[in-house]
Structures are given as C-alpha cells and as structure tokens.
Amino acid sequence: MKLNYNLLNKIEKLIGDSWYIIDIEKFRTNFYEFYDAFTLIYPKIKIAYSYKTNYIPALCKIINNEGGYAEVVSEMEYDLAIKVGVNPENIIVNGPYKPEKSLEKYLTKGSIVNLDNYSEFILLKKIASKYPGKVFNLGVRCNFELNDTPLSRFGFDTSKESFFQIVEELKNIKNIRFNMIHCHFPYRDLKVYEEKVNRMLDIYERVVDYNEPFYIDLGGGLGGKLDDKIKQQLGYTVADYQDYANIIATKFQDNFSQSYYKPILILEPGTALVANTMQYVCKVIEIKTIKDKHIAITSGSKINYHRLTTKLNLPLSVYSIDTNKTKRNYYDAIDISGYTCIEDDYLYKNYSGELCIGDYLVFDNVGSYSIVFKPPFIFPNVPIIALRNDGFDILKEAETFEYIFQTYNFE
Ligand SMILES: Cc1ncc(COP(=O)(O)O)c(C=O)c1O
C-alpha cells in the first residue's frame, strides 16, 4: 500500500505517533535475488540469515521457509530459531562466548557450532566425552589479517601452527564431525572480500579431508541495496549482490570446477537482506528557531534506528498535513531533531524543503541493527507494523511502562 498523509494519520490514531513499517515481501525478494546471484555461478550455496541484524520473527520464518539457515550468536537467538520452526541442523552458532550449558544444548541438538577460542575447545572436548553416542558438527572461526583493516579479535589466529594442531585434534575426536571453516569481517569493500575468499581457500586446502560435505562460511559484511541519496554520502563505490557474487561465487566455481569434492559456500548476510526493508515514521511536533537555526522537534529519535554514531542523513519523505500549502514554510537547512536529551540526536541535518508542525516523516533503510539496538532510553520502543492492502498487521506491540519495569524489584 502506498503511503499518504491520511493513511499515516489513521495509523497514528490506532498505535501512537511513531512506529516502524516492515516490508516482508521486499525481504523475500532480496533473499531470492541474493540467492540467485550466487547460485547461478556456484550452485552449492546456503544462506544463513544473521539474526542479530534484525530478528523480527516474521523475517526469520521467511528465511526458514525459503530454505535458508539461521546464524545465531546467543541462546536467546538460538531459542528464537527453534521457536520459529528452524530444524536445529540448519542453525549455525557463532560468537565469542558460549556458556557451557548453551554449548551443550547447541551440540546435542545437532546444530553446527563454530569455535571461537581455546576455552571453548576444552569445553567441547568435555561435552563430546559426555555423549560418546552422539556426533557433533563443528567448525572453527578463522582469524587472519586483511590489508588495511584493523586487527580482528575473533577466532583462532590462523598464522600460528597451534591453529592447525587444534584442527587435527578435532578431527581425531571420534564423535566430532569437523566440517566447517568460518570467518566474518565487517568490511563491505569488494577488494577486501576477494582477499578474504583467497585466504579462506588457502586454509581450506590445509584442513580439508575430502570425506564429508564441507562448508566454507564467509560470514556477512555484504552491503545492502542502497538508495542513491545514501550512496552519495558514503564516498565509495557501493557493491550490489551481483558484484559480490561475481567475486565470491566465481572464485569458488573456478577453484572447484574440476574437483570431485565441492565445498558448500555459506554466506551470513544480515544488512544485505534487511537494510532496505524497514522504514521509521515519526511526526513533527514543533518548529523553533534558535539564533538563526531552524530546528524541528519530532516524536522520534535517531536511537530508534541507529546508535547515533552515523552522520548519514537517511532518505526522508515528508507527508504533509496541509496540502493546500497555506501554512507551510520552506526551510533552507533545518535540523530535524530527536526526543532524547542527547545534544546530537538529529534524525536529519540541514534538510531543505517544506515542513510544518503535524507532518509525518518517513525514513528509509532502517532495517539493519535498528530495533535490536534500541535501548529503553527515555521512551520505550514503538510498534512494528506490516502494511496490507486493506490495513496493517502489528508485528510487535508498543513497549510499555509495565514491560520495561517488569524485571525491576520495587520493594
Ligand atoms: C558472525 C557474523 N555473521 C554475520 C553478520 C552480519 O553482518 P552484516 O550485517 O554485515 O551482513 C555479523 C555481524 O556482526 C556477524 O558477526
């Protein structure tokens, strides 16, 4: 359904003056397009959606229904995957901290666990010896240096021989199936991605035994579909799904076209699939002038969709209360501010256009690391809705005083 002032006004009357809109079908389309871009070049691919990026259950369900895997990093996310119906064997567990009880649960249910560090390796051996009749699926997270990027703190240092000794030890444990190498780096640059693929293929050659299906998991870090207005602000060339596929899947295809054993390529996109599927709506409450600066106060905040660290202005559409323009003013560089008491809580700096108290503001591209990072700072979080042709569904209710304070002891 296309947005307009009357629709937004109707929604406000039902759920309050700020909310998120998720486009579930856009997410599904992104999944297909992403999958197709890779699979047409290298067919042995699995997509494991990164729950931490945006774990709205409806999104997690789509991935599961379309044959994707879940990528999780905590028991909370793991339980969500189980709750939305994911087969434990289709869950990949990453992350630098896996408490013993959680690790035991992941392993005994049959999920694939990527070890991050030596203590986990010790714990794993303990759990494996407790369940001699069960086979556990295991991978290791690989750490290596990439040109012009900071040192990563995750995984095993693959420049050390001790990494390969641990892998050998893993392979020698009877009830362990060592079947994955994993890495994740957050850099979206294609050159960095190419280097990462090469490094992982080198590691693969050193560790693989060619007797099991083997997974090479390159993690996430792939860019999403971006509006031109964001691209202009970024200052670097933004790669699309096909660009990534041309680098990654082509490398796999070239490398393994003659091999009998072809590893399964895993990617763990979060941002790439979800960033453009969500919008954030709030309302202009007041427009004031301090010295020469015009400032709009809104019912929203940047903390609703970002941790305030970015200076990016996200694509903004204004839905005007007054279409005959009698009450409207044109502003040359008005700052649109948030409800928090943080000085730099600006949703948009130097907006040029008409604006009026009562207008709705709709920000695009807020699907990635938005709701999962929203703290109950000053206001509880707002509802998430999905539009239908004849109305909307509420996918998450507004958080309330009771919800936020239920875990505090008032005595
Ligand atoms: C292990 C792992 N996989 C996948 C992702 C998703 O990354 P992105 O949102 O860049 O696709 C992350 C993000 O931190 C991650 O840590």
The ligand as an ORCA input file, in Angstrom:
! r2SCAN-3c Opt
* xyz 0 1
  C      29.396    -13.752     12.531
  C      28.567    -12.748     11.827
  N      27.882    -13.112     10.715
  C      27.096    -12.240     10.049
  C      26.951    -10.937     10.481
  C      26.064    -10.000      9.694
  O      26.797     -8.970      9.153
  P      26.152     -7.927      8.128
  O      25.025     -7.283      8.798
  O      27.274     -7.053      7.819
  O      25.722     -8.736      6.954
  C      27.645    -10.499     11.624
  C      27.545     -9.129     12.119
  O      28.141     -8.707     13.056
  C      28.478    -11.439     12.314
  O      29.133    -11.083     13.420
*
